[in-house]
C-alpha cells in the first residue's frame, strides 16, 4: 500500500491550457477528463472544461488541475489549491478520511463516483482543502 500527495490546482476555464503549459515545462503526459466526458456538465458552456486532469512525467513531476464550475464559488487568491491524497487501497483511504475529517467540513462525502472507486473532499479545521480518492485508470 502507498499514498502520494499531489498539488491540485483550481482554475475557471483555464485548466487545460495550464496543464499543457506545465507539460511543456516539465515533460510527461497530459490526461484531461472533461465534464462532458463524464456526462456531468454543470453548464453546457462548460462541458469542455476539465473536471479532472493531470500531468505526469518520468522525472517524478506530477500536478493535477480542474476547472471550478461557475455554479461554485471560486476566488483564485483564496482557494487555488487542494492537497490530493491518492491511494490504491480503499480501506487505507477510508482510514485516512476518518482521521482527517475530525473537526472538518465535508464538501463532498467519501463515496464511489463515476470516475473513481472512492472520492471525497473536505476542508480541515485549519482551512486546508483535501481531496482523497482511490486511483482508477482512465481509458478514454
SEDOSE-527725 format. One record per residue: z, y, x of N, C-alpha, C, O, CB in turn. Coordinates in steps of 0.02 Angstrom, whole numbers, padded with zeros to 5 digits, always signed. Glycine has a CB too. Layout:
! SEDOSE-527725
ZYXZYXZYXZYXZYX/...
***
This chain:
! SEDOSE-527725
+00000-00059+00042+00000+00000+00000+00000+00062+00044+00029+00063+00098+00061+00000-00048/-00034+00113+00019-00033+00176+00055-00047+00233+00007-00078+00223-00046-00084+00176+00113/-00023+00292+00024-00039+00352-00013-00063+00405+00037-00045+00403+00096+00023+00377-00054/-00102+00451+00012-00127+00506+00053-00121+00570+00013-00127+00570-00048-00201+00494+00076/-00110+00625+00048-00113+00690+00015-00179+00722+00033-00203+00716+00089-00052+00735+00035/-00206+00757-00015-00270+00791-00005-00266+00859-00038-00242+00866-00094-00329+00749-00035/-00289+00910-00003-00292+00976-00032-00342+00976-00089-00398+00952-00081-00310+01029+00021/-00321+01002-00146-00362+01003-00206-00371+01076-00226-00324+01109-00248-00330+00961-00265/-00431+01102-00218-00445+01173-00230-00472+01184-00301-00511+01143-00326-00495+01199-00179/-00450+01238-00332-00470+01254-00400-00518+01314-00400-00507+01363-00365-00409+01268-00444/-00570+01308-00440-00620+01361-00446-00636+01372-00519-00611+01336-00562-00684+01343-00406/-00676+01420-00533-00701+01431-00600-00777+01439-00595-00803+01495-00591-00668+01494-00634/-00811+01382-00593-00884+01381-00591-00914+01377-00522-00975+01372-00516-00909+01441-00625/-00874+01379-00470-00899+01380-00401-00882+01317-00361-00894+01315-00301-00873+01440-00365/-00854+01266-00393-00830+01207-00356-00887+01172-00320-00879+01153-00262-00796+01158-00403/-00944+01163-00352-01000+01128-00319-01024+01166-00258-01035+01136-00205-01059+01118-00369/-01031+01231-00263-01052+01271-00206-01001+01267-00150-01019+01263-00091-01063+01345-00227/-00937+01269-00168-00885+01264-00117-00887+01196-00082-00882+01192-00021-00815+01276-00148/-00894+01142-00121-00897+01076-00092-00957+01069-00045-00951+01042+00010-00900+01022-00147/-01014+01095-00066-01074+01092-00023-01063+01132+00041-01084+01111+00095-01135+01120-00061/-01030+01189+00035-01015+01229+00094-00968+01191+00142-00981+01188+00202-00984+01296+00074/-00914+01162+00115-00867+01126+00158-00901+01066+00191-00885+01050+00248-00807+01103+00118/-00947+01034+00156-00985+00979+00186-01027+01004+00244-01033+00971+00295-01029+00944+00134/-01057+01064+00235-01098+01091+00289-01056+01109+00350-01082+01109+00406-01136+01153+00264/-00994+01124+00339-00949+01142+00394-00920+01080+00428-00922+01074+00490-00892+01186+00369/-00895+01033+00388-00858+00975+00415-00898+00911+00417-00876+00862+00446-00796+00964+00375/-00957+00910+00387-00996+00849+00382-00972+00806+00325-00931+00828+00283-00993+00810+00448/-00996+00745+00323-00974+00698+00272-01018+00697+00211-01076+00716+00213-00904+00714+00252/-00989+00673+00157-01025+00666+00094-00988+00701+00038-00927+00705+00037-01035+00592+00077/-01027+00728-00009-01000+00758-00069-01009+00710-00127-01062+00681-00136-01035+00826-00084/-00956+00702-00165-00960+00668-00230-00935+00718-00281-00881+00747-00273-00918+00601-00231/-00974+00729-00334-00954+00776-00386-00969+00746-00454-01025+00724-00467-00990+00844-00377/-00918+00744-00496-00924+00720-00565-00918+00781-00610-00869+00818-00606-00870+00665-00581/-00967+00791-00653-00965+00848-00698-00930+00830-00763-00919+00771-00779-01036+00873-00712/-00912+00882-00801-00883+00870-00867-00933+00832-00910-00913+00789-00950-00863+00937-00901/-00997+00847-00903-01048+00812-00941-01050+00737-00922-01058+00695-00966-01117+00843-00928/-01041+00722-00858-01041+00652-00836-00988+00610-00871-00998+00551-00884-01031+00648-00760/-00932+00641-00887-00877+00604-00918-00877+00610-00994-00834+00581-01028-00810+00628-00890/-00924+00649-01020-00927+00658-01092-00871+00702-01119-00852+00696-01177-00925+00592-01126/-00844+00745-01076-00787+00786-01097-00797+00860-01082-00750+00894-01061-00724+00761-01064/-00857+00884-01092-00870+00955-01079-00831+00998-01128-00842+00995-01188-00946+00971-01084/-00784+01040-01102-00744+01081-01146-00785+01137-01179-00767+01161-01233-00686+01112-01108/-00839+01156-01148-00883+01209-01172-00953+01191-01149-00962+01175-01090-00861+01281-01146/-01003+01192-01193-01071+01173-01172-01097+01212-01111-01135+01185-01071-01119+01183-01230/-01076+01274-01105-01097+01314-01047-01065+01290-00982-01087+01310-00928-01080+01388-01059/-01013+01249-00987-00977+01224-00929-00989+01150-00916-00955+01120-00875-00902+01237-00938/-01037+01121-00951-01050+01048-00945-01066+01027-00874-01048+00971-00854-01107+01028-00992/-01100+01069-00836-01119+01051-00768-01067+01072-00716-01078+01064-00656-01186+01082-00751/-01011+01099-00739-00957+01116-00693-00926+01052-00667-00930+00999-00699-00904+01161-00727/-00894+01056-00609-00864+00998-00578-00795+00983-00608-00750+01025-00608-00857+01008-00501/-00789+00923-00636-00724+00900-00662-00683+00868-00606-00622+00873-00605-00735+00850-00720/-00718+00836-00560-00686+00805-00502-00737+00802-00447-00793+00778-00457-00657+00734-00519/-00719+00826-00388-00764+00823-00331-00725+00818-00267-00667+00837-00263-00810+00883-00330/-00760+00792-00216-00728+00789-00151-00780+00786-00096-00837+00765-00107-00681+00729-00147/-00758+00807-00037-00796+00798+00024-00754+00751+00067-00694+00762+00076-00811+00866+00062/-00785+00699+00092-00752+00652+00137-00795+00643+00199-00854+00627+00194-00740+00583+00102/-00765+00655+00257-00802+00650+00320-00772+00595+00364-00713+00579+00358-00802+00717+00358/-00813+00567+00407-00791+00514+00453-00735+00537+00499-00697+00496+00524-00849+00489+00494/-00730+00603+00511-00679+00628+00557-00611+00635+00524-00563+00658+00555-00700+00695+00584/-00606+00613+00460-00542+00616+00425-00535+00676+00379-00487+00679+00340-00487+00617+00474/-00581+00723+00382-00577+00781+00337-00588+00759+00266-00632+00718+00251-00630+00834+00357/-00546+00786+00222-00554+00772+00151-00528+00833+00113-00475+00860+00128-00515+00707+00130/-00566+00854+00063-00544+00907+00018-00571+00890-00051-00626+00863-00059-00569+00977+00042/-00531+00906-00102-00552+00895-00171-00558+00963-00205-00529+01012-00183-00501+00849-00209/-00597+00965-00259-00606+01027-00296-00627+01013-00367-00655+00961-00383-00657+01072-00261/-00611+01061-00410-00637+01058-00478-00642+01128-00507-00615+01176-00479-00592+01015-00523/-00679+01133-00563-00686+01196-00598-00638+01197-00657-00642+01155-00701-00759+01207-00622/-00592+01245-00657-00545+01253-00712-00584+01277-00773-00616+01329-00770-00487+01303-00693/-00580+01240-00828-00617+01262-00888-00592+01330-00912-00534+01348-00902-00608+01210-00945/-00637+01368-00942-00619+01435-00964-00565+01435-01018-00533+01486-01029-00680+01472-00989/-00555+01379-01051-00503+01374-01102-00433+01370-01071-00383+01378-01107-00515+01314-01147/-00429+01357-01006-00364+01353-00972-00354+01415-00930-00402+01445-00905-00360+01288-00928/-00291+01435-00922-00279+01494-00879-00296+01479-00806-00286+01423-00782-00206+01516-00885/-00322+01528-00773-00338+01521-00702-00334+01589-00669-00369+01636-00687-00410+01490-00693/-00290+01594-00621-00283+01654-00581-00287+01632-00509-00240+01602-00483-00215+01692-00596/-00343+01646-00475-00353+01621-00407-00296+01635-00359-00282+01595-00315-00416+01650-00378/-00263+01691-00367-00208+01707-00322-00143+01671-00340-00097+01670-00300-00196+01780-00322/-00140+01642-00400-00078+01611-00422-00079+01535-00418-00029+01505-00399-00064+01632-00492/-00135+01503-00436-00136+01430-00437-00201+01401-00409-00234+01362-00442-00126+01405-00507/-00219+01420-00347-00282+01395-00320-00279+01325-00290-00331+01298-00271-00306+01443-00269/-00220+01295-00286-00214+01231-00250-00169+01183-00289-00118+01202-00317-00187+01243-00179/-00190+01119-00289-00147+01064-00311-00132+01022-00249-00172+01021-00202-00181+01021-00368/-00076+00988-00248-00065+00935-00199-00084+00870-00235-00054+00853-00286+00010+00934-00173/-00133+00836-00208-00158+00775-00239-00132+00715-00200-00143+00709-00140-00235+00775-00241/-00098+00670-00235-00073+00608-00205-00111+00551-00238-00105+00539-00298+00006+00600-00215/-00150+00517-00198-00193+00464-00223-00174+00399-00189-00166+00397-00128-00269+00480-00211/-00167+00348-00228-00149+00282-00201-00192+00228-00233-00233+00241-00276-00076+00268-00212/-00180+00167-00209-00219+00111-00236-00175+00063-00276-00200+00011-00299-00253+00074-00180/-00111+00079-00285-00065+00035-00320-00032+00073-00377+00003+00122-00366-00012+00007-00271/-00044+00051-00438-00018+00086-00497+00058+00088-00498+00087+00139-00518-00043+00051-00561/+00091+00035-00477+00164+00035-00476+00192+00087-00427+00241+00120-00441+00191-00034-00458/+00159+00092-00370+00182+00141-00320+00173+00212-00346+00218+00253-00339+00144+00132-00254/+00115+00226-00375+00102+00294-00402+00150+00309-00459+00175+00364-00464+00028+00300-00426/+00163+00260-00501+00210+00269-00557+00280+00285-00531+00314+00328-00557+00212+00207-00602/+00301+00249-00479+00366+00262-00449+00371+00332-00420+00422+00366-00428+00381+00211-00395/+00319+00354-00386+00318+00422-00359+00320+00473-00415+00355+00524-00411+00256+00433-00315/+00281+00461-00468+00280+00506-00526+00350+00513-00556+00372+00568-00570+00230+00479-00580/+00384+00457-00565+00450+00458-00596+00498+00501-00555+00538+00539-00583+00478+00387-00603/+00495+00496-00490+00539+00536-00447+00518+00609-00446+00561+00654-00451+00538+00508-00376/+00454+00622-00440+00429+00690-00435+00436+00728-00501+00442+00789-00501+00357+00690-00414/+00437+00693-00556+00439+00726-00622+00510+00749-00641+00518+00783-00692+00412+00680-00675/+00561+00731-00602+00629+00754-00616+00632+00830-00614+00619+00860-00562+00680+00723-00566/+00648+00861-00669+00651+00933-00673+00584+00968-00676+00581+01029-00673+00689+00959-00615/+00530+00930-00681+00463+00958-00681+00438+00973-00751+00467+00951-00801+00414+00910-00646/+00385+01012-00754+00348+01024-00816+00286+00981-00813+00244+00990-00769+00330+01100-00826/+00279+00934-00858+00221+00890-00859+00162+00928-00890+00167+00951-00947+00236+00824-00898/+00108+00933-00852+00047+00966-00876+00002+00915-00910-00023+00927-00965+00009+01000-00817/-00007+00857-00878-00045+00800-00906-00003+00738-00892+00011+00723-00834-00117+00794-00874/+00018+00702-00944+00059+00642-00932+00021+00591-00890-00040+00586-00892+00079+00611-00999/+00059+00552-00852+00029+00498-00812+00006+00444-00860+00046+00413-00895+00080+00469-00759/-00060+00432-00861-00089+00385-00908-00159+00366-00885-00189+00402-00844-00090+00414-00980/-00185+00311-00911-00255+00294-00896-00302+00348-00925-00289+00378-00977-00273+00224-00926/-00357+00359-00889-00408+00407-00912-00477+00374-00905-00483+00318-00882-00404+00473-00871/-00527+00411-00925-00596+00386-00919-00618+00380-00847-00664+00343-00831-00644+00431-00957/-00584+00418-00802-00607+00419-00732-00558+00386-00683-00574+00380-00624-00618+00490-00711/-00499+00366-00706-00451+00335-00661-00404+00289-00699-00389+00301-00757-00410+00389-00624/-00381+00235-00666-00333+00190-00699-00268+00226-00719-00238+00209-00769-00317+00132-00653/-00248+00276-00679-00190+00318-00694-00205+00388-00667-00233+00395-00613-00124+00289-00664/-00185+00439-00705-00193+00508-00684-00139+00548-00719-00126+00539-00778-00265+00536-00701/-00108+00593-00682-00060+00639-00712-00052+00701-00670-00067+00702-00611+00008+00604-00720/-00030+00755-00703-00020+00819-00668+00047+00848-00691+00064+00846-00750-00079+00869-00684/+00083+00876-00643+00146+00908-00659+00158+00967-00613+00130+00972-00559+00204+00859-00656/+00201+01012-00636+00223+01068-00596+00296+01056-00581+00338+01055-00626+00211+01138-00632/+00312+01047-00516+00381+01029-00499+00427+01089-00505+00405+01145-00520+00384+01001-00428/+00490+01077-00494+00540+01129-00504+00534+01186-00453+00566+01238-00460+00608+01100-00500/+00492+01176-00403+00479+01229-00353+00415+01268-00369+00397+01314-00332+00474+01199-00284/+00381+01250-00424+00319+01284-00443+00256+01255-00412+00203+01283-00420+00324+01355-00425/+00262+01198-00377+00204+01166-00345+00172+01119-00396+00206+01079-00428+00225+01127-00280/+00106+01123-00403+00069+01080-00449+00046+01018-00411+00014+01023-00358+00009+01118-00481/+00063+00961-00438+00046+00896-00408+00000+00858-00455+00010+00858-00516+00110+00856-00393/-00049+00824-00427-00091+00777-00463-00080+00709-00430-00088+00702-00369-00168+00798-00461/-00062+00659-00469-00053+00591-00445-00103+00548-00481-00111+00553-00542+00020+00565-00455/-00137+00504-00444-00184+00459-00476-00195+00396-00435-00180+00393-00375-00250+00493-00488/-00222+00347-00469-00242+00285-00437-00317+00291-00427-00355+00302-00475-00223+00222-00480/-00339+00282-00365-00409+00291-00348-00452+00238-00383-00433+00180-00389-00419+00288-00273/-00510+00261-00405-00560+00215-00434-00627+00234-00404-00641+00293-00396-00562+00220-00513/-00668+00185-00387-00734+00201-00359-00778+00236-00411-00775+00220-00470-00768+00138-00333/-00817+00282-00388-00865+00316-00432-00933+00287-00419-00958+00287-00362-00864+00394-00421/-00964+00261-00470-01028+00228-00464-01085+00266-00497-01133+00236-00520-01024+00160-00492/-01079+00331-00500-01132+00373-00527-01149+00356-00596-01194+00387-00626-01193+00369-00486/
***
